[in-house]
């Protein structure tokens, strides 16, 4: 059973920083793509940033230049460094991890961690 667990959320003032972490465990296969998504109240879940196993990254336009995604393959861990936070970044942040045999890759989700940015 693959488990994905996020940590690092909290309350921060606008302009501040937070670092989120996410660990994927319980898989006998490599963890391939990993990513961070967020869902604000009343809005759909959206991609914040993604990273391939090889380190290729992509970001939502709204966070480019402020957020940095990175990973440690040995630890099946992905990080999201969030700087210059804005009130509109307030959301539950979810981690996603892709793993499994090449013919049956699956996506696994964490339960989320709340980030609140006060103005």
N, C-alpha and C positions, 0 to 999 in steps of 0.2 A: 504494500500500500504506500503510494507516494504521498508524502506530506510536504506542504509548502507553508512556511511560517514567516510572517513579516514582523519586524520590530523597528522602533525608532521614531514613531509618530509622537505628536504632542502639540502643545500650544506654544506659538512663537509670535513675536511682534513682526509687523511688516518690515522688510529689509533684513530680517534675520536669516539664519541658516538651520537646516536640519539634515541629518543623514539617515536614510532608511536602509535597512538590511533585510535580506530574504534568503532563507536556506531551504533547499530542496533535499529531501532525504527519503530513503526507502526504495530507491530505484536501483536495479542492477544494470541499467543501461546508462549511457552518457546523457547528461542534460544538455540539450541543444540550445535552441533560442530561449532567452529569458527576457522578461519585460515587466515594466511597471505601467499600470493603468490607474485611473482614478475616476471616482464618481461623486459628483457634488449633488446636494439635495435637489431633486426635481430634474436632474439631467441624466443623460445616458452615460454609461461608462465609456471612457475614451483612452486611447493609447497616449502615454506620456513619453516613454522612451523604451527602446528595445535594443538588445545586443545579441549577436550571434555567438556561437561557441568560439569562433575565431576572432571575435572582438569588433566586428563591424557594428556600428551603432546607427540608430535613427531616432529622431526627436520630433515631438509635436512643435509646430511653429511657435506656440505660446510659451514654450520653455527653453527654446534654443538660446544659448549664451548664459543661461542661469542654472540649468540642471546638468549634471554629468552622471551618466550611467557607467558602471564598471563591473567586473566580475572576477571571481577567483574560481577557476575550474576545478582545482584540487579540492575545494571546499563546497562545490556546488552552491556558491553564494553569489548573489548579485546585490549591488549597492546603488543607491540613488542619492547623490549629493545635491542638495537643493539650496541655492544661494539667492539672495535678493528676493526673498519670498514676498508674495503679494496676497492680499485678502482673497483674490479670485483663485488662488491655489488651494484654498480650503476644500477638502474632500476626504473621502476614504480612499486610501491608496492600496491597490491590490497588486500582488506579485503573480506572475504567470511563468510557468516552466514547462518546457516541451521535452518529453522523453519517451523512450520506447524503441522497439525495433523499427527499422526503416519503413517496413510495410504496414506498420500500425502505430504511428506516432500519436501520442495523446498530449493534450494540454491539461495542466493541473493548476488550480487556483488556491491561493491562500485566503484567509478569512478577512484580511484587510487590516490596515492600521490608520487611525484617524489623524489627519494633519489639520490643525486650525491656525489660521494666520489672522491675528487681530490688527485692526487699523490704528 
